[in-house]
Amino acid sequence: MADYRPPFTVTDRIVALIADISEQIGKITIQHQGTINPRLRRENRIRTIHSSLAIEHNTLTIDQVTAIIDGKRVLGSPNEIQEVKNAYEAYELMLKLDPNSVEDLLSAHRLMMKGLVPENGRFRSKGVGIFDGEQLIHMAPPTDLVPKLIADLFEWYKNSEVHPLIKSAVFHYEFEFIHPFADGNGRMGRMWHSLLLGQWKELFYWLPIEELIRSKQAEYYNALGKADKSADSAVFVELMLDIIYSTLKEMENVSRSTDQVSDQDTDQDTDQDDNISRLTKVLGDREMSATDIMTGLGLSHRPTFRKNYLAPALEKGIIERTIPDKPNSKNQKYRKVK
């Protein structure tokens, strides 16, 4: 076993979050009787791919991502379309990947970055840094150290007796610290985190953790920076556990209504005008984010909100985006058309 020991502290907050997450896993397992609804798995997979790529500045909307995955033609940047196709192919391979295999990591990266970078499926040959916009957050270790650092990290994870929720988050941080690839480190780090958790509990293969990471993107980068400065990844572990817990809570709420969604879809289609009327009442004369509108409507299932409320109102020209040229912007809001 390697002598490599990632530095992290198990805080009281981490212990409390593990207890909360374990309780949520139990609730969801009972609700789903050990299996995740195929419809929910598909929706969550699409949300995962859309959010993970949006973090990397892919501007395609979730509807465009869905269309690409369905094999439909979409107007957009060829590179962004390729990113979606690659990510879908890589995530579809998840159940066959060995999370303890460096070779499988390289194979997954080869798929994820196919046609996007020359060094797909290979460790980087030059120095790289992590940027938030134009600000340098972290300068990665020298290139010649990358293979050993990755091998040591995999060996540590395989042999560590630390709780999977903790060590998967530590792995995620250390992976981003090493930054083993010329490009695609963020999306690969997030995917591998889910893969490691999926090996522990299968529902994590289908949990859209990336969606909440996207909503807390500033906190995500801030936690990486704080962990670098303190040489302790506890702050990053706490954030990731908090995100996992919040995602599980949302999934629990969605689970209560998912079985009803299929029956409701027909009624919601015929009551489209009523849905739009409710949406515009919530908006009033304000500009609001999709999340705030959902809260005002008392909805928690984002795909249903998008299909039965937001998309029809946009298509009929009743509401509009505040940033129309960047529909996927994290600062996007909506307002009534005057």
C-alpha atoms as one frame of an Amber mdcrd trajectory, in Angstrom:
protein
   0.000   0.000   0.000   1.251   3.490  -0.831   2.342   5.891   1.926   0.127
   8.554   0.383  -2.271  10.074   2.967  -4.488  12.954   1.789  -4.745  15.545
   4.581  -8.285  16.008   5.898 -10.022  16.479   9.238 -13.267  14.738  10.179
 -15.225  17.634  11.678 -18.402  17.501  13.769 -20.255  18.937  10.760 -19.037
  16.049   8.586 -20.199  13.467  11.148 -23.626  15.114  11.383 -24.025  15.256
   7.600 -23.132  11.572   7.221 -25.902  10.715   9.675 -28.395  12.926   7.790
 -27.389  11.495   4.406 -27.644   7.913   5.666 -31.172   8.644   6.907 -32.172
  10.104   3.523 -30.726   7.111   1.669 -32.855   4.841   3.849 -36.019   6.828
   3.101 -35.425   6.866  -0.656 -34.539   3.167  -0.725 -37.845   2.363   0.954
 -39.785   4.685  -1.381 -38.282   3.127  -4.489 -38.231  -0.430  -3.105 -34.597
  -0.801  -4.112 -34.905   0.476  -7.704 -35.058   3.925  -9.286 -37.922   4.645
 -11.689 -36.523   4.479 -15.289 -38.121   7.819 -16.118 -36.498   9.462 -13.106
 -33.148   7.865 -13.946 -33.292   9.308 -17.458 -34.326  12.774 -16.273 -31.586
  12.822 -13.636 -28.961  11.655 -16.121 -29.899  14.497 -18.492 -29.838  17.002
 -15.615 -26.417  15.671 -14.591 -24.926  16.036 -18.075 -26.470  19.463 -18.647
 -25.271  20.837 -15.300 -21.769  19.378 -15.466 -21.234  20.857 -18.940 -22.845
  24.174 -17.959 -20.231  24.501 -15.209 -17.666  24.288 -18.020 -19.490  27.141
 -19.864 -21.476  25.004 -22.310 -24.438  27.258 -23.251 -26.882  24.611 -24.539
 -30.217  24.498 -22.708 -31.489  21.357 -21.037 -34.084  21.010 -23.802 -31.295
  21.103 -26.401 -29.288  18.561 -24.414 -32.352  16.308 -24.284 -32.856  16.641
 -28.033 -29.208  15.761 -28.757 -29.436  12.673 -26.544 -32.640  11.719 -28.384
 -30.722  11.878 -31.675 -32.408  15.045 -32.931 -30.682  17.844 -34.807 -29.959
  20.956 -32.768 -28.675  24.367 -33.812 -25.637  25.194 -31.740 -21.872  25.197
 -31.483 -20.452  21.942 -32.922 -18.055  21.690 -29.980 -20.860  22.089 -27.447
 -22.963  19.475 -29.221 -19.958  17.144 -29.251 -19.509  17.725 -25.505 -23.066
  16.521 -24.888 -22.650  13.417 -27.064 -19.347  12.587 -25.376 -20.684  13.082
 -21.853 -23.717  10.906 -22.547 -21.506   8.145 -23.924 -19.169   8.373 -20.924
 -21.994   8.346 -18.350 -23.669   5.422 -20.110 -20.435   3.499 -19.517 -20.465
   4.195 -15.760 -21.933   0.876 -14.679 -19.145  -0.966 -16.512 -16.271   1.133
 -15.143 -14.043   0.026 -12.279 -13.653   3.115 -10.039 -10.343   1.714  -8.764
  -8.808   1.412 -12.245  -6.557   4.139 -13.631  -6.929   2.539 -17.065 -10.710
   2.924 -16.834 -10.229   6.567 -15.857  -8.162   7.133 -19.002 -10.747   5.272
 -21.106 -13.561   7.413 -19.719 -11.563  10.585 -20.387 -10.946   9.383 -23.943
 -14.722   9.229 -24.458 -15.498  12.433 -22.558 -13.021  14.548 -24.539 -13.181
  12.768 -27.922 -12.780  15.270 -30.742 -12.299  18.129 -28.276  -8.646  17.927
 -27.212  -5.613  16.160 -28.743  -4.632  14.533 -25.435  -7.911  12.741 -24.780
  -7.299   9.561 -22.808  -3.796  10.659 -21.764  -2.372  12.515 -18.798  -1.367
  16.102 -19.549   2.021  16.910 -21.047   2.128  20.542 -19.837   1.518  22.520
 -16.684  -2.062  23.676 -16.010  -3.996  25.729 -13.472  -7.557  25.935 -12.191
  -9.294  29.174 -13.116 -12.531  30.797 -11.973 -13.123  33.119 -14.901  -9.786
  34.856 -15.356  -8.653  34.356 -11.750  -6.070  31.629 -11.079  -7.344  29.510
  -8.199  -4.701  26.792  -8.150  -1.518  25.839  -9.999  -1.404  22.060 -10.468
   1.631  19.872  -9.612   4.367  19.388 -12.264   3.509  17.117 -15.184   6.086
  14.437 -14.394   4.482  13.793 -10.992   0.964  13.220 -12.314   1.058   9.422
 -13.015   2.420   8.607  -9.554   0.097  11.018  -7.763  -2.939   9.513  -9.485
  -1.740   5.954  -8.831  -1.195   6.794  -5.142  -4.630   8.423  -4.877  -6.348
   5.367  -6.365  -4.381   3.059  -4.102  -5.289   5.123  -1.030  -8.988   5.069
  -1.903  -8.989   1.329  -2.526  -7.389   0.546   0.842  -8.771   3.317   3.049
 -11.311   2.351   5.712 -12.700   5.902   5.891 -16.458   6.199   5.255 -17.186
   6.262   1.479 -19.008   9.595   1.763 -15.878  11.191   3.174 -13.211   9.505
   1.105 -15.091  10.015  -2.187 -15.201  13.765  -1.474 -11.520  13.716  -0.486
 -10.792  11.877  -3.745 -12.722  14.558  -5.664 -10.672  17.331  -4.060  -7.328
  15.568  -4.536  -8.205  14.787  -8.164  -8.861  18.467  -8.855  -5.673  19.384
  -6.972  -3.606  17.047  -9.175  -5.488  18.177 -12.313  -4.210  15.196 -14.320
  -5.553  16.160 -17.764  -4.993  19.020 -20.168  -8.770  19.603 -20.151 -11.876
  17.911 -18.780 -10.668  17.649 -15.173 -13.812  19.179 -13.692 -16.270  16.966
 -15.529 -14.129  13.857 -14.923 -13.711  14.657 -11.213 -17.467  15.061 -10.766
 -18.223  11.914 -12.754 -15.684   9.832 -10.818 -17.080  11.105  -7.521 -20.507
   9.771  -8.560 -18.923   6.525  -9.734 -17.209   5.982  -6.381 -20.443   6.683
  -4.518 -22.383   4.464  -6.940 -20.094   1.582  -6.046 -21.194   2.105  -2.426
 -24.917   2.787  -3.013 -26.404   2.271  -6.484 -28.771   5.260  -6.329 -25.751
   7.589  -6.632 -25.351   6.519 -10.254 -28.595   8.400 -10.920 -28.340  11.315
  -8.472 -27.874  14.711 -10.225 -25.329  16.071  -7.747 -23.837  18.200 -10.529
 -27.010  20.290 -10.678 -26.556  21.561  -7.126 -22.809  21.996  -7.647 -23.703
  24.282 -10.536 -26.069  26.305  -8.345 -23.269  26.646  -5.770 -20.470  27.104
  -8.264 -18.901  30.062  -6.449 -18.911  28.123  -3.163 -17.451  25.097  -4.967
 -14.443  27.043  -6.258 -14.109  28.891  -2.969 -13.975  25.602  -1.058 -11.274
  24.286  -3.396  -9.254  27.455  -2.752  -9.694  27.287   1.025  -8.662  23.632
   1.059  -5.526  24.519  -0.895  -4.579  27.285   1.549  -5.216  25.223   4.669
  -3.740  21.987   3.238  -6.863  20.258   4.572  -9.821  19.255   2.405 -12.379
  19.284   5.268 -14.083  22.455   4.019 -14.538  20.887   0.568 -15.790  17.619
   2.079 -18.364  19.546   4.132 -19.609  21.370   1.030 -19.913  18.177  -1.027
 -21.760  16.368   1.776 -24.112  19.322   2.120 -24.757  19.198  -1.650 -25.370
  15.440  -1.534 -27.792  15.838   1.367 -29.703  18.630  -0.404 -29.884  16.562
  -3.607 -31.216  13.568  -1.679 -33.841  15.764   0.009 -34.981  17.013  -3.396
 -35.086  13.458  -4.705 -37.243  12.423  -1.760 -39.722  15.200  -2.580 -39.693
  14.299  -6.277 -40.185  10.635  -5.435 -43.488  11.432  -3.731 -44.837  13.007
  -6.892 -43.082  11.062  -9.680 -45.631   8.257  -9.647 -48.323  10.901 -10.145
 -46.520  12.808 -12.894 -47.447  10.380 -15.688 -51.132  10.591 -14.757 -50.946
  14.353 -14.394 -49.201  15.075 -17.697 -52.381  14.807 -19.794 -54.351  17.035
 -17.442 -51.488  19.525 -17.266 -51.328  19.727 -21.060 -55.048  20.522 -21.266
 -54.706  23.025 -18.420 -51.700  24.759 -19.994 -53.358  28.184 -19.929 -54.056
  27.773 -16.226 -50.405  26.847 -15.602 -49.215  29.907 -17.499 -51.666  32.092
 -15.577 -50.311  30.786 -12.276 -46.752  31.419 -13.427 -47.448  35.016 -14.478
 -49.193  35.713 -11.153 -46.071  34.558  -9.318 -43.898  36.742 -11.568 -46.021
  39.875 -11.271 -43.905  42.799 -12.450 -40.674  41.264 -11.152 -37.720  39.501
 -12.723 -37.240  36.070 -11.150 -35.003  33.034 -11.524 -36.483  29.645 -12.411
 -35.795  28.423  -8.874 -37.645  31.347  -7.321 -40.609  30.853  -9.670 -40.761
  27.159  -8.738 -40.759  28.095  -5.065 -43.602  30.543  -5.672 -45.586  27.837
  -7.466 -44.888  25.288  -4.751 -43.100  22.974  -7.208 -39.975  20.893  -6.624
 -39.846  18.726  -9.768 -37.832  20.801 -12.234 -38.583  18.788 -15.417 -42.360
  19.101 -14.802 -42.010  22.840 -14.174 -39.982  23.268 -17.340 -42.335  21.196
 -19.511 -45.703  22.391 -18.228 -45.023  25.956 -17.119 -41.818  27.602 -18.321
 -41.534  26.264 -21.891 -45.185  26.959 -22.853 -45.009  30.506 -21.468 -41.803
  31.166 -23.434 -43.153  29.591 -26.616 -46.330  31.705 -26.481 -44.306  34.873
 -25.926 -45.966  35.584 -22.581 -42.653  35.691 -20.721 -39.092  36.299 -21.853
 -35.544  35.726 -20.681 -33.605  38.666 -19.270 -30.463  37.343 -20.994 -31.867
  36.012 -24.295 -28.497  35.505 -26.002 -27.301  33.270 -23.128 -30.285  31.061
 -22.238 -28.147  28.842 -20.006 -26.619  31.673 -17.960 -26.513  31.110 -14.193
 -27.798  34.694 -13.882 -30.811  34.012 -16.115 -34.138  35.405 -14.976 -37.602
  35.710 -16.481 -40.172  38.499 -16.778 -43.532  39.098 -18.385 -43.510  40.522
 -21.903 -44.991  44.021 -21.871
